[in-house]
Amino acid sequence: MTPRPPAQTFRFSVAPMMDWTDRHCRVFHRILSRRARLYTEMVTTAAILHGHRDRLLGFDPVEHPVAVQLGGSDPAALAACARICADWGYAEINLNVGCPSDRVQNGAFGACLMRAPELVADCVAAMKAVVSIPVTVKCRIGVDDQDPEVALNRMADQVIAAGADALIVHARKAWLMGLSPKENRDVPPLDYPLVHALKRRLPGVPVAINGGIASLDAMEEQLAHVDGVMIGRAAYAEPALLLAVDRRLFGDNAPDLQRREAVELFIPYVEARLAEGVPLHAMTRHILGLFNGWPGARAWRRHLATEGVKPGVGVDVLRDALAKVRAPEAVAA
């Protein structure tokens, strides 16, 4: 068995988010942070085995390190997909044991697998047997009426024994009946101490925490207890958070990139994709929140949202939007 990657590997990551963390979003996040670990949207085994793999799995080399998140519960299918994803060049295979959506439940994977830790362990073992890259598990602390401490520890023990290289724990239960996927991201209470206790019990296993972490101060607080933090909606809604990650969380000496610089660095990628027929709004929708709090931020969002969706528009729309925002210090001066 290959040795586990160092805990530093998982120190900061951006969560897999359906309809959000596509390849365009990940390229932009990589511009903001060189050290962040990025994840794809969840991809089901059926989609990989029977679908358009370039559309589902394609990524730009600049995104690395980038991991793929798989959804499934059949060990043989997951092993086949893990091999495909490893050959595609991903740095990690992550198994989804946390998504509470009806579609995922109907497919017998996601958060409902919290009730089947032995099956999850079989899935991990099957993937570990065919790939040399890390295989990790992202889970909840339990579902429905499960005792969270019992459910989480049982899941952790089973998958670690099967060879899982790291655990990423969303520190909330998922309620599979009665709450929507959106409500499941907010309503069940957070239990950070339970995840901290898991880390103390498994000192040699990288453990990252996810859920409700929305500032760099909060990330630093969590890193006193666990190996890594994974943030989701905060990274998407307030992408400027990522600008200070390399310095604050990794100790890099390079000065933080500025927001305008980030847009300028994104433009060549946008131009290349436009030449391939990708519509502008497919890329600019991921950067609408970049200037939140700045004078002109509303005009920036409005211009991209109204002009960027028009057929055939080019990068000039992005440059025009950029001209509408000013740094707060420029206004003060």
N, C-alpha and C positions, 0 to 999 in steps of 0.2 A: 504493500500500500504506500502510495506517495505521501510524503510528510505534509502536514497541514501548512497552509500559507501563514506568514506571520500575522499577528493580530492587527498590525498597522495597515494591512491590506484593506481592512473594513472600517477604518477610522471615520471616514465620512463618505456617505453615498446618497444618491438621489433615487427615491423609490420608483419601482415600476408603477406606472399609472396609465390605465386604459384611456386611449384617445388623446393622451397628452405626451408621453415620453417616446414619441416617434423619433426617427433618425434626425429630423431637422431640429427638434428640441434638444437632442443630445449633443449635436454639433455646437449649438449655442451655449449649452451648459459647459461643454469642454473649453470653450473660449474663456468663460468666466473663471474656471478652476482647472488647473492642470492636474490636481491630485484627487479630485472627486472620483468615486467609482460610480459609473452610470449603468442603469438597467433598462432593458427594453420593456415595452408593454408585455403583459402576459401573452404567450403564444401557446395555443393548445396543440397537443400531440396530433390530433386529427388534421389540423390545419397544416402542420409541417409535413405530415406524411402524404397528404393528398392535395395540398394547395400550391400556390405560387411562391416558391421559396425565396426568390430574390426580393419580392415585395414584402414578405414576412420577416426575412432574416437579414436582408442587405443592410450594411452600415458603412460609414466612411471610416477609413483607418485612423483619422484624427480623433475619433471618439474614444479610443483605447485609454485606460482599461474599461471595457464594456462587457457586461454580463447579460445573458439571456435568461428570462424567466419562463419556465414551462408550466403549463397547466395540464394535469392528467393524473390518472391513478392506476394505469396498467403498467407494471414493471417492464414488460417487453417493449411496449410502445415508447415508454420514456427512455429506455436504453437506446433504441434506434434513433430517437430524436436527439439524445445527448451526443451520440456519435456524429450525427449530421451537423449539429451546432458547433462541436469541437472542430470539425473539419472546416467549418465556415470561418473559424478564427476567433470565436468568443473566448473571453478570459475566465469564464465561470458559468456553470449551470446552476440556476436557482429554481427550486421547486416551490410552487405556490400552495401553501396550506393555510391561507388566510383570507382569500376573497369570499365574501358572503353573498354574492349575487345569485339570483334565481337560476340564471343560465348556467353558472358554475355548479350549483347544487344539483341541477338536473343531469349534469355530466359526471356527477359523483366525484368531484375534486374540489379544490379550494378549501375553505374553512371547515366544511363537513368532515374532512379527513382528520380533524382533531379528535374525532371519535375512533379513528382506526390507526393508531400509531404503529402497529405491527405492519400494516400494509404500506404506510409511508416508509418505514425502514426497508421493506422489500424493494420499494421503488428506488431509494437511495443506493442500496447495494447493487441493484441492476445497473444503474448509471455509473457508479464507481468502477464496476467491472470492465467498462468499455472505454472510459476516457481517463486521461491523466490530468486534466484541469480540475480545479476545485468544484465540488458539488455541495451546495448549501441549501438550507431550508428556511423559508420565511413563513412564520406561523403566528397565530394568536395565542392568548393565554388560556383559551378555552372557548367553548360554545355553549349557548343556552344554559342549562342548569348544572353543567360540569363544575366541580370544585377546581378553580383555576390553578392552585398550587399542585394538585394531583395531576391534572391534565397536562400542564406545561412540563412538569418534571418527567412524567411518563413519556411524552413525545420526545423530549430532549434525550433521555437515556436511550430510547430505542434508535433514534436516527444517528446519534453519536456512535453507538455500538455498531451500526451498519456502515460507518465510515464518513458521515457528513463532516465537512471541513469547517463549517461555521453555522451559527444560528442567528437569524434576524427575527426579533420578536416584536410584533405590534402589541403594545402593552394594554390591550383592551380585549375583552371577550367579543365574540360576534354572536348576535342573536339572529338565528337563521329563520325564525318565524316572528313576524310582528314589526320588524325594523327593515327599512330599505337599506341598500348599500350605502347611500349617503348618510343616513342616520347612524349606521354602524361605524362610521368614521368619527362620530362626535358624541353620541348618546351614552354608550357604555362607558363607565368610569375608567380612567387610567389607573394602572397599578404599577408604577415604576419600581417600588421596593421589591415586588415579586421578581422582576427581571434582574434587579441587582443581586438578589439572593441566589438566583440561578447562576449568575456569573461567579459568585463566591463558591458555589458548590462545584463548578466546573472550571477551575482556574486555568487549565491547559487548553480550553476550547474557546476560540473567538466568539464573543457574544455581542451583537449590536442591538440597539433599541430603537424603536420606531413608534410614532404616535404623539401628536400634540407638541412637538418640538419646533419652535418657530423663531428662535433667535440664536445668535452666536453665544450669548451668555448661557442660555439654556443648554446648548450643545456642550459647552465646556463643563457645566455642572454634571451632565450625564457621563462625560468621559472620566470623571473621578470614580465611577462605579462600574462601567462597562468598557468594552474595547472599541465600540464604534457607535455612531449615530446615523440613522437614515431619516432624511426628511422628505416629505412628499409635497403636499399642496403649498407649503411655505416657499419651497424652491421654485415652484411654478408661478405662484402669484406675486412673489417678491424676489425675482431672480438676482437682484443686486446683492442679496445675502451671500451668494456664492463668491463675490468679488474678494472677500476677506478671509475665505476659508483656508487658503493655502498658508497664509501668514499666521492666522490665529490658531488653527488646529494642527498644522504640520510644522510650524516654525520656519517656513521659508522666508528668506531675506528679501526677495524681490518685492518691489512696491506693488500695491494693489492696482490692478487694471482699473481704468476709469470707464464709466458707462458709455460715453461717446466712443471711446476707443473700441469697446466691445462691439458696438454696432458696425464701426468701420471694418473690423476684422471679420465680421459675419458677412459683409457685402460680397466678397469674392465667392463665397460658397453659394449665396443667393443667386448671383449671376450665373454660376455654373449650372445650378438646378433649373433656373428659368430657361436656359438654352436647351435643357432636356425636356421641357414642357411642363415642369412643375409650376402650378399657379403661385403667385406671390403670397397670397393669404395663407397658403398651407405652411409657409415658413414664418411669416410675420405674426401669426396668431400666438406664437410662443414667446414673443418679446414685448407684448403689450404692457406688462407690468414693470418693465425695466426702470422707468423714470417716475414711479410712484413717489409722491412727495415733492417733486420738483415743479417749479413754475412751467407751465406748458404741457404737463403730463397728460391732461385731459385732451388737449388739442392733438398731441401725438397719438393717443389711442383712437380718437375720433377719425383722424385722417387715415390711419392704417385700416380701421374697421370699415370705412365707407369707400375709400379709393382703392384700397388693396384688394378688394374682392371683385373689382371690375375685370372683365375678360381682357387678356393680353397686356395688362399693365406691367411695367418693368421696375427696375431698381430706383428710378427717379422718385417714385412714390415714397420709398423708404427714406431717401435723402431729404425730400420735402418735409416729411414728418419729423425728421431729426432736427431740422432747422427751427421747429416750433418750440423746442425745449431749451431751457437755460439752467445752468447750475445755480443752486441757491446762493452761493457766494457771489456769483456774478450779479445777481439781483441786489444783494446787500451793498455791493460796491457802487 
